[in-house]
Amino acid sequence: MAYAQQTDIAPRRLTLPQLVQLTDDTNSGQVNVAVVADALSDASGIIEMHCRERYALPLFQTNELTALTVDIAVYKLYTKRPGKMPAEVLQTYKDALGFLTSIAAKKISLDQPIGAVDQAPSAKLAVSTRPKVFSNSNLEGFTGRKIGVDGGPNWPYNR
């Protein structure tokens, strides 16, 4: 689940021409909606990766969550293009990751219900043992020769 939309990126964070430049791989002059959706999905995945131990997923939509998603998605869009990344984009990305790292370390909290679903398995591990099929004693005298399909003349290897 993406925690932001294309309209949260442009015109709020980037201009429409900037978004076209970052996403238009075919020189159509239009925003490539799929590229934007991928960046938003990737950003949301990064957020969930940091929050899954503390919060039930998906998270509830908040302005803070939208801003984090946009900061990470814009960085992801800029990494698709060669050239120098604007310092502001790099800094907001680092700030977003620092914030998420603090959430994962339980130093700060999001305005979300606490209580992630327990990821531990509910069933207990059971181990059963059977006697060994092959051992040194029952393989004694085995020569490693191939036998025919029906057991053939080489059976029982006691030649």
C-alpha positions, 0 to 999 in steps of 0.5 A: 500500500502506497502512503502517498500519491502522485499529487503529493509529489507534484505540485507540492514537492516538485514542479510538474516539469521536474516530475516529467523529466524524472519519469518520462523514459520515452520522451512523450512529454508526460509523467510516467504514472507507472514510474511514479507508482513504483517509486511510491511503492518502494518508499512505502515498503521502506517505511513498512520495513522499519515499522513492522516490528512495532505497528500493525500493517498497513499503517493508518494514513497521516500527514507525517507518513505521507511526507516520509513517503514523498521524501523517499520516493523523490530520492528514488526518482532522482536516482533513476537519472544520471547527474548531480542529485540536489542537496536538498533531496539527498538531505531529506532522504537521509532525514527520513531514513534517520527518522525511520531508524529511530522508529525501529530503535523505539526512540521515537513513535509514529501516531499509530496504534501500537501492537504489531502482529506477532511474527513468531510461528504459533505452532511448535516445532516437532522432530521425529526420528527414524532408524537410519536407512543406511549405515556402515553395517548395512552397507558393508560389502557394497561395491558401488557397481550398477545393477540392472533395471530388474536387479539383473545378474549383478545382484546381490553383489557377492561375486 
